[in-house]
Amino acid sequence: MTGKSGASVLLLTFARRGEEQAIRDALAHMRSEIPDADVFAVGTPVSAPLLQEAGVESVIIYGAGRGARAVVRESRSRRPKAAAIIYWEPRLAGHLKLEALALLAGARVTHRFPPGSDARPVGRLGLMSSVASKSAKSLLCAAAGAALCGIAFACLLVSQTLAGGSRARRS
């Protein structure tokens, strides 16, 4: 850790084009909250240069042979005092991966940065409930998709049977 305070802050974003200012704003806010903190981020080989240009001290690279387990382990070993998540949309929908990573890294508080709004701090319990509800929604969508595929397959089998079975000749 390079910061004088010994504290670190984890920055989480998808680092999409157009998010540069949001990243700089989040960094400025976090540096005012925790002065002299070492700010690190998790990024891909493509997003790492953007994050470093914005002012992040170091980037833990995900991908290029490095899996999620190694990224979580390294993030956790840095013991972040806080995490900052930059959201792409104002409703805080999606971003399950980023929220789960903030939770697994062990940050005591997570600051949410939705576009066009001020930072919203949320504790571990609030983040846990958000991750749980988004995970349940994802599982429900997957189950509904599997049920629809099963119904479609059953309809296909019934129509094939009604048309002459699996041995019917094609003309």
N, CA and C of each residue as an Amber inpcrd file, in Angstrom:
protein
   513
   0.8290000  -1.1770000   0.0000000   0.0000000   0.0000000   0.0000000
   0.8780000   1.2460000   0.0000000   0.4850000   2.1750000  -0.8200000
   1.2980000   3.3680000  -0.9480000   0.7530000   4.5400000  -0.1500000
  -0.5210000   4.5100000   0.2380000  -1.1220000   5.6330000   0.9490000
  -0.5710000   5.7620000   2.3620000  -0.5150000   6.9750000   2.8890000
   0.0080000   7.2200000   4.2260000  -0.8960000   6.6330000   5.2940000
  -2.2000000   6.6220000   5.0310000  -3.1400000   6.1410000   6.0320000
  -3.1740000   4.6240000   6.1220000  -2.6360000   3.9360000   5.1470000
  -2.6690000   2.4830000   5.1450000  -3.9970000   1.9160000   4.6900000
  -4.9510000   2.7760000   4.4040000  -6.2690000   2.3280000   3.9620000
  -6.2750000   2.1600000   2.4520000  -7.1470000   1.3050000   1.9940000
  -7.2960000   1.1500000   0.5490000  -8.7690000   1.2230000   0.1740000
  -8.9930000   1.5980000  -1.0640000 -10.3430000   1.7320000  -1.6150000
 -10.3890000   0.9290000  -2.9000000 -11.4270000   0.1180000  -3.0520000
 -11.6340000  -0.6900000  -4.2490000 -12.6200000   0.0130000  -5.1660000
 -12.2120000   0.2980000  -6.3940000 -13.0780000   0.9280000  -7.3880000
 -13.5590000  -0.1420000  -8.3550000 -14.8680000  -0.2230000  -8.5410000
 -15.4580000  -1.2210000  -9.4320000 -16.3070000  -0.5360000 -10.4890000
 -16.0110000  -0.8120000 -11.7330000 -16.7470000  -0.2510000 -12.8590000
 -16.5180000  -1.1390000 -14.0640000 -17.4110000  -1.0590000 -15.0260000
 -17.1940000  -1.7800000 -16.2800000 -16.3100000  -0.9740000 -17.2200000
 -16.0240000   0.2720000 -16.8690000 -15.1400000   1.1700000 -17.6260000
 -15.5420000   1.2320000 -19.1010000 -16.8230000   1.5040000 -19.3100000
 -17.3180000   1.6610000 -20.6790000 -16.8930000   3.0180000 -21.2230000
 -16.9170000   3.1370000 -22.5320000 -16.6350000   4.4450000 -23.1340000
 -17.6700000   5.4410000 -22.6320000 -17.2080000   6.6210000 -22.3180000
 -18.1020000   7.6480000 -21.8010000 -18.1690000   7.6800000 -20.2880000
 -17.5710000   6.7160000 -19.6080000 -17.5860000   6.6720000 -18.1440000
 -16.3850000   7.3690000 -17.5230000 -15.5190000   7.9400000 -18.3390000
 -14.2770000   8.5170000 -17.8400000 -14.5290000   9.5620000 -16.7610000
 -15.4780000  10.4590000 -17.0050000 -15.7640000  11.5140000 -16.0260000
 -16.3710000  10.9270000 -14.7630000 -17.2280000   9.9450000 -14.8950000
 -17.8210000   9.3100000 -13.7160000 -16.7400000   8.6530000 -12.8610000
 -15.7420000   8.0610000 -13.5070000 -14.6300000   7.4420000 -12.7650000
 -13.8400000   8.5170000 -12.0210000 -13.5360000   9.6110000 -12.7020000
 -12.7910000  10.6960000 -12.0460000 -13.5930000  11.2910000 -10.8770000
 -14.9070000  11.4610000 -11.0610000 -15.7500000  11.9980000  -9.9920000
 -15.7810000  11.0590000  -8.7870000 -15.8980000   9.7680000  -9.0560000
 -15.9180000   8.7830000  -7.9650000 -14.5880000   8.7730000  -7.2260000
 -13.4860000   8.8610000  -7.9670000 -12.1680000   8.9090000  -7.3300000
 -12.0240000  10.1460000  -6.4470000 -12.4700000  11.2950000  -6.9410000
 -12.3910000  12.5260000  -6.1590000 -13.2140000  12.4130000  -4.8750000
 -14.4130000  11.8400000  -4.9950000 -15.2660000  11.6750000  -3.8220000
 -14.6150000  10.7470000  -2.7990000 -14.0890000   9.6140000  -3.2690000
 -13.4910000   8.6470000  -2.3540000 -12.2300000   9.2030000  -1.7060000
 -11.4710000  10.0010000  -2.4440000 -10.2610000  10.6040000  -1.8600000
 -10.6090000  11.6760000  -0.8350000 -11.7710000  12.2900000  -0.9850000
 -12.1980000  13.2480000   0.0420000 -12.7190000  12.5180000   1.2800000
 -13.3200000  11.3500000   1.0830000 -13.8280000  10.5390000   2.1990000
 -12.6860000   9.8830000   2.9770000 -11.7070000   9.3320000   2.2360000
 -10.5800000   8.6250000   2.8450000  -9.2970000   9.1950000   2.2490000
  -8.8120000  10.2980000   2.7960000  -7.6050000  10.9240000   2.2390000
  -6.4100000   9.9750000   2.3190000  -5.5150000  10.0930000   1.3680000
  -4.2830000   9.3010000   1.3020000  -4.5180000   7.8030000   1.1400000
  -5.7070000   7.3970000   0.7580000  -5.9710000   5.9700000   0.5600000
  -5.3630000   5.4990000  -0.7580000  -4.9660000   4.2560000  -0.7790000
  -4.4770000   3.6130000  -1.9920000  -5.7120000   3.1290000  -2.7530000
  -5.9570000   3.6890000  -3.9180000  -7.1320000   3.3110000  -4.7020000
  -6.7150000   2.2840000  -5.7510000  -7.3540000   1.1170000  -5.6940000
  -7.0990000   0.0970000  -6.6970000  -8.4210000  -0.3110000  -7.3230000
  -8.3290000  -0.9010000  -8.4970000  -9.5330000  -1.2930000  -9.2260000
  -9.3550000  -2.7020000  -9.7710000 -10.4540000  -3.2930000 -10.1550000
 -10.4360000  -4.5560000 -10.8830000 -10.8510000  -4.2190000 -12.2990000
 -10.0650000  -4.6580000 -13.2580000 -10.3550000  -4.3570000 -14.6500000
  -9.8650000  -5.4470000 -15.5740000 -10.1540000  -5.2880000 -16.8160000
  -9.7020000  -6.2160000 -17.8570000  -8.4440000  -5.6320000 -18.4930000
  -7.7520000  -6.4100000 -19.3080000  -6.5930000  -5.8510000 -19.9990000
  -6.9480000  -4.6220000 -20.8440000  -8.1830000  -4.5540000 -21.3370000
  -8.6190000  -3.4270000 -22.1580000  -8.9350000  -2.2020000 -21.2970000
  -9.5510000  -2.4070000 -20.1270000  -9.9640000  -1.2700000 -19.2990000
  -8.8540000  -0.7460000 -18.3910000  -7.8000000  -1.5110000 -18.1770000
  -6.7280000  -1.0960000 -17.2600000  -6.1110000   0.2560000 -17.6330000
  -5.7640000   0.4980000 -18.9040000  -5.1930000   1.8130000 -19.2290000
  -6.1450000   2.9710000 -18.9390000  -7.4410000   2.7920000 -19.2120000
  -8.4330000   3.8330000 -18.9320000  -8.4910000   4.1270000 -17.4400000
  -8.4790000   3.0810000 -16.6300000  -8.5390000   3.2570000 -15.1790000
  -7.2870000   3.9560000 -14.6480000  -6.1290000   3.5740000 -15.1780000
  -4.8870000   4.2060000 -14.7200000  -4.8080000   5.6670000 -15.1650000
  -5.2940000   5.9700000 -16.3700000  -5.3200000   7.3610000 -16.8270000
  -6.2400000   8.2160000 -15.9610000  -7.3000000   7.6060000 -15.4330000
  -8.2460000   8.3420000 -14.5960000  -7.6880000   8.6150000 -13.2010000
  -6.6270000   7.8870000 -12.7970000  -6.0120000   8.1520000 -11.5070000
  -5.9870000   6.9970000 -10.5300000  -6.3380000   5.8050000 -10.9740000
  -6.2730000   4.6340000 -10.1100000  -4.8060000   4.2160000  -9.9800000
  -4.3510000   3.9510000  -8.7500000  -2.9450000   3.6080000  -8.5310000
  -2.5680000   2.2600000  -9.1340000  -3.4200000   1.2430000  -8.9390000
  -3.1140000  -0.0810000  -9.4830000  -4.4020000  -0.7720000  -9.9150000
  -4.2550000  -1.6920000 -10.8550000  -5.4020000  -2.4170000 -11.3900000
  -5.1310000  -3.9100000 -11.2830000  -6.0490000  -4.6220000 -10.6680000
  -5.9880000  -6.0770000 -10.6310000  -6.6490000  -6.5550000 -11.9170000
  -5.9040000  -7.2660000 -12.7300000  -6.4020000  -7.6830000 -14.0390000
  -7.1970000  -8.9770000 -13.9230000  -8.4210000  -8.9210000 -14.4460000
  -9.2740000 -10.1040000 -14.5700000  -9.2400000 -10.5220000 -16.0290000
  -9.0620000 -11.7920000 -16.2810000  -8.9720000 -12.2850000 -17.6530000
  -7.5310000 -12.5090000 -18.0190000  -7.2820000 -12.8330000 -19.2450000
  -5.9280000 -13.1200000 -19.7350000  -5.2710000 -14.1900000 -18.8680000
  -6.0280000 -15.2480000 -18.5910000  -5.4970000 -16.3520000 -17.8170000
  -5.6970000 -16.2400000 -16.3180000  -6.2640000 -15.1500000 -15.8530000
  -6.4950000 -14.9410000 -14.4270000  -7.9740000 -15.0480000 -14.1230000
  -8.3290000 -15.9840000 -13.2750000  -9.7340000 -16.2270000 -12.9860000
 -10.2860000 -15.3990000 -11.8450000 -11.5710000 -15.5800000 -11.6150000
 -12.2900000 -14.8190000 -10.5950000 -11.7570000 -15.1140000  -9.1990000
 -11.4120000 -16.3560000  -8.9300000 -10.9350000 -16.7190000  -7.5950000
  -9.6630000 -15.9490000  -7.2320000  -8.7280000 -15.8490000  -8.1840000
  -7.4780000 -15.1160000  -7.9370000  -7.7440000 -13.6290000  -7.7360000
  -8.6750000 -13.0810000  -8.4960000  -9.0090000 -11.6590000  -8.3690000
  -9.6450000 -11.3780000  -7.0110000 -10.5570000 -12.2350000  -6.5870000
 -11.2040000 -12.0500000  -5.2740000 -10.1550000 -12.1790000  -4.1720000
  -9.2750000 -13.1670000  -4.2790000  -8.2400000 -13.3710000  -3.2650000
  -7.3340000 -12.1380000  -3.1400000  -6.8950000 -11.6010000  -4.2880000
  -6.0190000 -10.4320000  -4.2310000  -6.7610000  -9.2010000  -3.7170000
  -8.0090000  -9.0130000  -4.1420000  -8.8010000  -7.8710000  -3.6600000
  -8.9880000  -7.9500000  -2.1510000  -9.2850000  -9.1350000  -1.6770000
  -9.4930000  -9.3400000  -0.2410000  -8.2050000  -9.1230000   0.5460000
  -7.0640000  -9.5250000  -0.0250000  -5.7900000  -9.3810000   0.6820000
  -5.4000000  -7.9150000   0.8850000  -5.9320000  -7.0370000   0.0600000
  -5.6370000  -5.5990000   0.2060000  -6.5110000  -4.9320000   1.2630000
  -7.4430000  -5.6780000   1.8260000  -8.3190000  -5.2170000   2.9010000
  -8.8970000  -3.8150000   2.6460000  -9.7420000  -3.6870000   1.6370000
 -10.2880000  -2.3520000   1.3560000 -11.1920000  -1.8590000   2.4840000
 -10.9840000  -0.6250000   2.8540000 -11.8290000   0.0070000   3.8670000
 -13.1890000   0.3300000   3.2700000 -13.1880000   0.6630000   1.9780000
 -14.4300000   1.0150000   1.2880000 -14.3380000   0.5570000  -0.1650000
 -15.4850000   0.4410000  -0.7730000 -15.5690000   0.1290000  -2.2030000
 -16.4290000   1.1980000  -2.8610000 -16.1870000   1.4080000  -4.1360000
 -16.9760000   2.3690000  -4.9120000 -17.4140000   1.6780000  -6.1850000
 -18.7100000   1.6710000  -6.4390000 -19.2490000   1.0520000  -7.6490000
 -19.8590000   2.1430000  -8.5150000 -19.4080000   2.1930000  -9.7620000
 -19.9600000   3.1510000 -10.7110000 -21.0190000   2.4190000 -11.5360000
 -22.2520000   2.8820000 -11.4470000 -23.3730000   2.2500000 -12.1340000
 -23.5870000   2.9010000 -13.4890000 -24.0140000   2.0960000 -14.4310000
 -24.2510000   2.5680000 -15.7850000 -25.6190000   3.2130000 -15.9160000
 -26.5730000   2.7680000 -15.1140000 -27.9340000   3.3230000 -15.1940000
 -28.3780000   3.7660000 -13.8030000 -29.2910000   4.7190000 -13.7310000
 -29.6570000   5.2960000 -12.4390000 -30.4460000   4.3610000 -11.5190000
 -31.0480000   3.2950000 -12.0550000 -31.8980000   2.4380000 -11.2200000
 -31.1170000   1.4300000 -10.3800000 -29.8040000   1.3450000 -10.5210000
 -28.9540000   0.4000000  -9.8040000 -29.2690000  -1.0500000 -10.1840000
 -29.9550000  -1.2320000 -11.3120000 -30.2420000  -2.5820000 -11.7830000
 -28.9560000  -3.1670000 -12.3680000 -28.9290000  -4.4580000 -12.4780000
 -27.7370000  -5.0970000 -13.0110000 -26.5740000  -4.9480000 -12.0540000
 -25.3820000  -4.9670000 -12.5570000 -24.1630000  -4.7810000 -11.7740000
 -24.0130000  -5.8080000 -10.6630000 -24.6210000  -6.9740000 -10.8160000
 -24.5340000  -8.0290000  -9.8130000 -23.0840000  -8.4510000  -9.5970000
 -22.3220000  -8.5850000 -10.6740000 -20.9180000  -8.9780000 -10.5520000
 -20.1260000  -7.9980000  -9.6950000 -20.3230000  -6.7110000  -9.9520000
 -19.5740000  -5.6970000  -9.2210000 -19.9700000  -5.6820000  -7.7440000
 -21.2600000  -5.8030000  -7.4590000 -21.7190000  -5.8140000  -6.0790000
 -21.2260000  -7.0550000  -5.3430000 -21.2510000  -8.2000000  -6.0120000
 -20.7590000  -9.4310000  -5.3890000 -19.2660000  -9.3180000  -5.0920000
 -18.5090000  -8.7250000  -5.9960000 -17.0780000  -8.5560000  -5.7710000
 -16.8110000  -7.6140000  -4.6010000 -17.5760000  -6.5250000  -4.4960000
 -17.4250000  -5.6100000  -3.3550000 -17.7160000  -6.3390000  -2.0490000
 -18.7230000  -7.1860000  -2.0650000 -19.0810000  -7.9530000  -0.8800000
 -17.9840000  -8.9620000  -0.5320000 -17.4860000  -9.6830000  -1.5280000
 -16.4500000 -10.6930000  -1.3010000 -15.1080000 -10.0820000  -0.9090000
 -14.8460000  -8.8530000  -1.3480000 -13.5790000  -8.1950000  -1.0020000
 -13.5540000  -7.7620000   0.4640000 -14.7140000  -7.6690000   1.0770000
 -14.7730000  -7.3760000   2.5040000 -14.8000000  -5.9050000   2.8750000
 -15.1280000  -5.0400000   1.9400000 -15.2090000  -3.6080000   2.2550000
 -16.3430000  -3.3650000   3.2580000 -16.0850000  -2.5120000   4.2310000
 -17.0880000  -2.2320000   5.2710000 -18.2730000  -1.4480000   4.7390000
 -17.9790000  -0.5390000   3.8200000 -19.0360000   0.2860000   3.2420000
 -18.7940000   0.3840000   1.7420000 -19.8710000   0.4210000   0.9960000
 -19.7830000   0.5640000  -0.4550000 -20.5110000   1.8370000  -0.8460000
 -19.8460000   2.6260000  -1.6590000 -20.4570000   3.8620000  -2.1620000
 -20.9390000   3.5870000  -3.5800000 -22.2260000   3.8140000  -3.7950000
 -22.8130000   3.6320000  -5.1200000 -22.8130000   4.9720000  -5.8400000
 -22.3840000   4.9410000  -7.1030000 -22.3350000   6.1530000  -7.9170000
 -23.2110000   5.9780000  -9.1540000 -24.5460000   6.2020000  -9.0200000
 -25.4010000   6.1690000 -10.2040000 -25.2260000   7.4490000 -11.0100000
 -25.4260000   7.3850000 -12.3150000 -25.2510000   8.5980000 -13.1160000
 -26.2530000   9.6790000 -12.7290000 -25.7620000  10.8960000 -12.6580000
 -26.6260000  12.0320000 -12.3730000 -27.0500000  12.1590000 -10.9300000
 -26.4300000  11.3940000 -10.0240000 -26.8000000  11.4420000  -8.6060000
 -25.5460000  11.5250000  -7.7500000 -25.7530000  11.8970000  -6.5020000
 -24.6570000  11.8930000  -5.5490000 -24.3820000  10.4670000  -5.0940000
 -23.2400000  10.2780000  -4.4740000 -22.8680000   8.9620000  -3.9570000
 -23.8590000   8.5230000  -2.8850000 -24.1510000   7.2490000  -2.8970000
 -25.0610000   6.6810000  -1.8960000 -24.3080000   5.5900000  -1.1420000
 -23.9360000   5.8160000   0.1090000 -23.2510000   4.7690000   0.8590000
 -24.2330000   3.6890000   1.3060000 -23.7840000   2.4570000   1.2810000
 -24.6000000   1.3360000   1.7390000 -23.6770000   0.3880000   2.5070000
 -24.1710000  -0.1410000   3.6010000 -23.3880000  -1.0620000   4.4280000
 -23.3900000  -2.4720000   3.8640000 -22.7020000  -3.3580000   4.5620000
 -22.5810000  -4.7450000   4.1030000 -23.9400000  -5.4530000   4.0560000
 -24.7950000  -5.1870000   5.0230000 -26.1070000  -5.8310000   5.0500000
 -26.9590000  -5.3850000   3.8600000 -26.9370000  -4.0890000   3.5570000
 -27.6770000  -3.5820000   2.4050000 -27.1500000  -4.1480000   1.0970000
 -25.8190000  -4.2640000   1.0030000 -25.2090000  -4.8300000  -0.1990000
 -25.5410000  -6.3160000  -0.3180000 -25.5300000  -7.0110000   0.8220000
 -25.8930000  -8.4350000   0.8200000 -27.3160000  -8.6460000   0.3270000
 -28.2340000  -7.8050000   0.7880000 -29.6300000  -7.9580000   0.3680000
 -29.7730000  -7.6380000  -1.1160000 -29.0190000  -6.6770000  -1.6150000
 -29.0580000  -6.3500000  -3.0420000 -28.5360000  -7.5180000  -3.8830000
 -27.4200000  -8.1010000  -3.4510000 -26.8440000  -9.2490000  -4.1730000
 -27.8000000 -10.4370000  -4.1230000 -28.3920000 -10.6810000  -2.9630000
 -29.3180000 -11.8050000  -2.8270000 -30.5490000 -11.6280000  -3.7160000
 -31.1200000 -10.4310000  -3.7340000 -32.3230000 -10.2160000  -4.5380000
 -32.0090000 -10.2920000  -6.0360000 -30.8640000  -9.7480000  -6.4500000
 -30.4990000  -9.8170000  -7.8680000 -30.1540000 -11.2470000  -8.2750000
 -29.5440000 -12.0090000  -7.3760000 -29.2510000 -13.4210000  -7.6670000
 -30.5400000 -14.2200000  -7.7950000 -31.4810000 -13.9660000  -6.8870000
 -32.7710000 -14.6670000  -6.9480000 -33.5030000 -14.3240000  -8.2420000
 -33.4590000 -13.0670000  -8.6420000 -34.1040000 -12.6600000  -9.8910000
 -33.4530000 -13.3630000 -11.0870000 -32.1290000 -13.4550000 -11.0780000
 -31.4210000 -14.1420000 -12.1630000 -31.7820000 -15.6220000 -12.2080000
 -31.8430000 -16.2520000 -11.0410000 -32.2280000 -17.6690000 -10.9900000
 -33.6600000 -17.8720000 -11.4600000 -34.5470000 -16.9670000 -11.0960000
 -35.9420000 -17.0480000 -11.5280000 -36.0450000 -16.9150000 -13.0460000
 -35.2760000 -15.9930000 -13.6150000 -35.2680000 -15.8320000 -15.0770000
 -34.7130000 -17.0750000 -15.7670000 -33.6630000 -17.6660000 -15.1910000
 -33.0900000 -18.8880000 -15.7640000 -34.0910000 -20.0430000 -15.6840000
 -34.7950000 -20.1600000 -14.5650000 -35.7960000 -21.2130000 -14.4130000
 -36.9430000 -21.0200000 -15.3960000 -37.3730000 -19.7730000 -15.5740000
 -38.4500000 -19.4940000 -16.5370000 -37.9880000 -19.8250000 -17.9520000
 -36.7560000 -19.4940000 -18.2830000 -36.2120000 -19.8240000 -19.6030000
 -36.1390000 -21.3260000 -19.8240000 -35.7070000 -22.0610000 -18.7900000
 -35.6380000 -23.5170000 -18.8880000 -37.0390000 -24.1170000 -19.0570000
 -38.0120000 -23.5690000 -18.3480000 -39.3920000 -24.0520000 -18.4720000
 -39.9310000 -23.7940000 -19.8750000 -39.6550000 -22.6130000 -20.4260000
 -40.0940000 -22.3040000 -21.7900000 -39.4430000 -23.2310000 -22.8150000
 -38.1610000 -23.5130000 -22.6250000 -37.4740000 -24.4500000 -23.5370000
 -38.0810000 -25.8380000 -23.4380000 -38.4110000 -26.2600000 -22.2260000
 -39.0440000 -27.5700000 -22.0360000 -40.4080000 -27.6410000 -22.6970000
 -41.1930000 -26.5810000 -22.5680000 -42.5160000 -26.5340000 -23.2030000
 -42.3680000 -26.5500000 -24.7200000 -41.4250000 -25.7910000 -25.2440000
 -41.2020000 -25.7740000 -26.6920000 -40.7740000 -27.1500000 -27.1970000
 -39.9210000 -27.8250000 -26.4420000 -39.4710000 -29.1640000 -26.8370000
 -40.6370000 -30.1530000 -26.7980000 -41.4710000 -30.0490000 -25.7710000
 -42.6460000 -30.9320000 -25.6870000 -43.5890000 -30.6740000 -26.8540000
 -43.8090000 -29.4170000 -27.2110000 -44.6610000 -29.0890000 -28.3530000
 -44.0750000 -29.6490000 -29.6460000 -42.7650000 -29.5710000 -29.7910000
 -42.0940000 -30.1240000 -30.9670000 -42.2870000 -31.6260000 -31.0480000
 -42.1440000 -32.3300000 -29.9190000 -42.3450000 -33.7830000 -29.8990000
 -43.7840000 -34.1540000 -30.2400000 -44.7390000 -33.4030000 -29.6900000
 -46.1550000 -33.6790000 -29.9640000 -46.4590000 -33.4370000 -31.4390000
 -45.9720000 -32.3390000 -31.9920000 -46.2520000 -32.0550000 -33.4030000
 -45.5820000 -33.0820000 -34.3110000 -44.4150000 -33.5580000 -33.9260000
 -43.7370000 -34.5840000 -34.7250000 -44.5100000 -35.9000000 -34.6670000
 -45.0410000 -36.2420000 -33.4990000 -45.8200000 -37.4610000 -33.3490000
 -47.1080000 -37.3730000 -34.1550000 -47.7690000 -36.2200000 -34.1010000
 -49.0030000 -36.0320000 -34.8550000 -48.7740000 -36.0430000 -36.3660000
 -47.5900000 -35.6610000 -36.7850000 -47.2800000 -35.6180000 -38.2140000
 -46.7820000 -36.9590000 -38.7450000 -46.7130000 -37.9590000 -37.9120000
 -46.3080000 -39.2630000 -38.4170000 -45.1500000 -39.8730000 -37.6690000
 -44.7790000 -39.3390000 -36.5860000 -43.7370000 -39.9420000 -35.7730000
 -42.3530000 -39.6260000 -36.2720000 -41.3900000 -40.2210000 -35.6050000
 -39.9910000 -39.9450000 -35.9280000 -39.5660000 -40.6550000 -37.2160000
 -40.3740000 -41.6030000 -37.7200000 -39.9980000 -42.3280000 -38.9400000
 -40.6840000 -41.7760000 -40.1950000 -41.3650000 -40.6580000 -40.0380000
 -42.0540000 -40.0790000 -41.1960000 -41.0290000 -39.6350000 -42.2350000
 -41.3440000 -39.8960000 -43.5280000 -40.4350000 -39.5180000 -44.6100000
 -40.5930000 -38.0570000 -44.9310000 -39.4830000 -37.4840000 -45.2800000
 -39.5340000 -36.0900000 -45.7380000 -39.7020000 -36.1310000 -47.2400000
 -40.5320000 -35.2480000 -47.7440000 -40.7020000 -35.2240000 -49.1890000
 -40.0100000 -34.0820000 -49.8370000
